[in-house]
Amino acid sequence: MTWLITGGAGYIGAHVARAMHGAGEDVVVLDDLSAAVPERLPGGVPLVEGSTLDGDLLKRVFADHGITGVVHLAARKQVGESVAEPVRYYRENIGGLATLLDAIADAGVRRLVFSSSAAVYGNPDVDLITEDTPCLPVNPYGETKLAGEWLVRAAGRAHGISTVCLRYFNVAGAAAPELADTGVFNIVPMVFDRLTRGEAPRIFGADYPTPDGTCVRDYIHVADLAEAHLAAARRLSKDAPAGDLTLNVGRGEGVSVRELITLIGEVTGDRREPVTEDRRPGDAPRAVASAERAAAELGWRARLGVPEMVASAWAGWQRHHGL
Ligand SMILES: NC(=O)c1ccc[n+]([C@@H]2O[C@H](COP(=O)([O-])OP(=O)(O)OC[C@H]3O[C@@H](n4cnc5c(N)ncnc54)[C@H](O)[C@@H]3O)[C@@H](O)[C@H]2O)c1
């Protein structure tokens, strides 16, 4: 097997490339470098610079490298940006996927792992979100992930491609400091950013119907997430054609924003009291995965906890910011 990893020089993609390469899989990365840090890639992994929107390039890459499976992570991922620029999000996330699926079908590739997101669910009012919880995304980003899953399954059925859609919950941490997320879009880097500026962390809403009044989320270490991709790829290698699988990737445990900020205070040594601001529109009180189906189908479970996520993310933040 030779796996093409699209978006493989991004935060999660580089972890996937490293985990699969480290486990002895042949991998090739395709990335347009729009949001990448190519130095994240391990030595010996070829990097092709280009876009999933470029069908001719994809054709060449499939032929030149003898690609037999694809892990598709390349996408735009900022919720706010997707609200402001929905057409661009549909063009790049869905258009890129459609072009890639054409290339996959033309090349006779039979295995695909697709990066989906808990954003497909929207804000369901349930204790644990299972894969059967209705999907009602509340922003264009989540819509592109849900429509992407539909497209992946339909193309899979039409062209005999075995597919796994992985719905990631809140990703955090780094397997090594140089692999850390350099963006400030998720809560952990957002709190680091405030602390580094000498400002108190912010809590958006402390009057939710949760034990401490703040929102509860399911955090997953990016190294565990990368292992889930490896398990999915191995499952596809073994069983193809295996139809389609859709799996949550989370820990199945809720952590509140206040608990997370307390933990960040312990790790960074900066225990300043957070300030409470108004709720943000669209935030669900609770979003926690049921992690059972991934365990049953892939034999995969998260091993690392939130303390490891925060400590490794902080090491990466310090390195990146020269602290
Ligand atoms: N980070 C999260 O918390 C999270 C949660 C759920 C799902 N996801 C999904 O995981 C995937 C990876 O996310 P990430 O956090 O690593 O983001 P990222 O921005 O760090 O990585 C995305 C990579 O894809 C590349 N890219 C973007 N569009 C491309 C295109 N058209 N062709 C080729 N390369 C392209 C970028 O240069 C970048 O290297 C995305 O599909 C994202 O939607 C991320």
The ligand as a Tripos MOL2 file, in Angstrom:
@<TRIPOS>MOLECULE
LIG
   44    48     1     0     0
SMALL
NO_CHARGES

@<TRIPOS>ATOM
      1 N1         -8.1210   21.0670   14.2030 N.am      1 LIG1
      2 C1         -9.3020   20.6240   14.6180 C.2       1 LIG1
      3 O1         -9.6640   20.8150   15.7840 O.2       1 LIG1
      4 C2        -10.1990   19.8290   13.6890 C.ar      1 LIG1
      5 C3        -11.3990   19.2870   14.1950 C.ar      1 LIG1
      6 C4        -12.2210   18.5610   13.3360 C.ar      1 LIG1
      7 C5        -11.8530   18.3460   12.0090 C.ar      1 LIG1
      8 N2        -10.6910   18.8970   11.5490 N.ar      1 LIG1
      9 C6        -10.3330   18.6700   10.1320 C.3       1 LIG1
     10 O2         -9.0450   18.0790   10.0930 O.3       1 LIG1
     11 C7         -8.3820   18.4560    8.8880 C.3       1 LIG1
     12 C8         -7.0040   18.9880    9.2110 C.3       1 LIG1
     13 O3         -7.1380   20.0740   10.1240 O.3       1 LIG1
     14 P1         -5.8770   20.8110   10.7570 P.3       1 LIG1
     15 O4         -6.2850   21.3050   12.0910 O.co2     1 LIG1
     16 O5         -4.6660   19.9700   10.6350 O.co2     1 LIG1
     17 O6         -5.7910   22.0740    9.7800 O.3       1 LIG1
     18 P2         -4.5210   22.7540    9.0910 P.3       1 LIG1
     19 O7         -5.0120   24.0240    8.4820 O.co2     1 LIG1
     20 O8         -3.3610   22.8010   10.0220 O.co2     1 LIG1
     21 O9         -4.1670   21.6940    7.9500 O.3       1 LIG1
     22 C9         -4.8100   21.6560    6.7090 C.3       1 LIG1
     23 C10        -3.7170   21.4670    5.6630 C.3       1 LIG1
     24 O10        -4.3130   21.3410    4.3830 O.3       1 LIG1
     25 C11        -3.6480   22.1850    3.4620 C.3       1 LIG1
     26 N3         -4.6610   22.5320    2.4530 N.ar      1 LIG1
     27 C12        -5.7810   23.2700    2.6130 C.ar      1 LIG1
     28 N4         -6.5060   23.2810    1.4830 N.ar      1 LIG1
     29 C13        -5.8260   22.5130    0.5850 C.ar      1 LIG1
     30 C14        -6.0720   22.1150   -0.7650 C.ar      1 LIG1
     31 N5         -7.1770   22.5170   -1.4190 N.pl3     1 LIG1
     32 N6         -5.1730   21.3160   -1.3720 N.ar      1 LIG1
     33 C15        -4.0470   20.8800   -0.7280 C.ar      1 LIG1
     34 N7         -3.7810   21.2330    0.5480 N.ar      1 LIG1
     35 C16        -4.6520   22.0390    1.1920 C.ar      1 LIG1
     36 C17        -3.1090   23.3350    4.2740 C.3       1 LIG1
     37 O11        -1.9550   23.9520    3.6870 O.3       1 LIG1
     38 C18        -2.7570   22.6500    5.5880 C.3       1 LIG1
     39 O12        -1.4230   22.1700    5.5750 O.3       1 LIG1
     40 C19        -9.3050   19.4480    8.1850 C.3       1 LIG1
     41 O13       -10.0640   18.7320    7.2320 O.3       1 LIG1
     42 C20       -10.1980   19.9300    9.3030 C.3       1 LIG1
     43 O14       -11.4350   20.3750    8.8440 O.3       1 LIG1
     44 C21        -9.8570   19.6290   12.3470 C.ar      1 LIG1
@<TRIPOS>BOND
     1     1     2 1
     2     2     3 2
     3     2     4 1
     4     4     5 ar
     5     4    44 ar
     6     5     6 ar
     7     6     7 ar
     8     7     8 ar
     9     8     9 1
    10     8    44 ar
    11     9    10 1
    12     9    42 1
    13    10    11 1
    14    11    12 1
    15    11    40 1
    16    12    13 1
    17    13    14 1
    18    14    15 2
    19    14    16 1
    20    14    17 1
    21    17    18 1
    22    18    19 2
    23    18    20 1
    24    18    21 1
    25    21    22 1
    26    22    23 1
    27    23    24 1
    28    23    38 1
    29    24    25 1
    30    25    26 1
    31    25    36 1
    32    26    27 ar
    33    26    35 ar
    34    27    28 ar
    35    28    29 ar
    36    29    30 ar
    37    29    35 ar
    38    30    31 1
    39    30    32 ar
    40    32    33 ar
    41    33    34 ar
    42    34    35 ar
    43    36    37 1
    44    36    38 1
    45    38    39 1
    46    40    41 1
    47    40    42 1
    48    42    43 1
@<TRIPOS>SUBSTRUCTURE
     1 LIG1         1 GROUP 0 **** ****
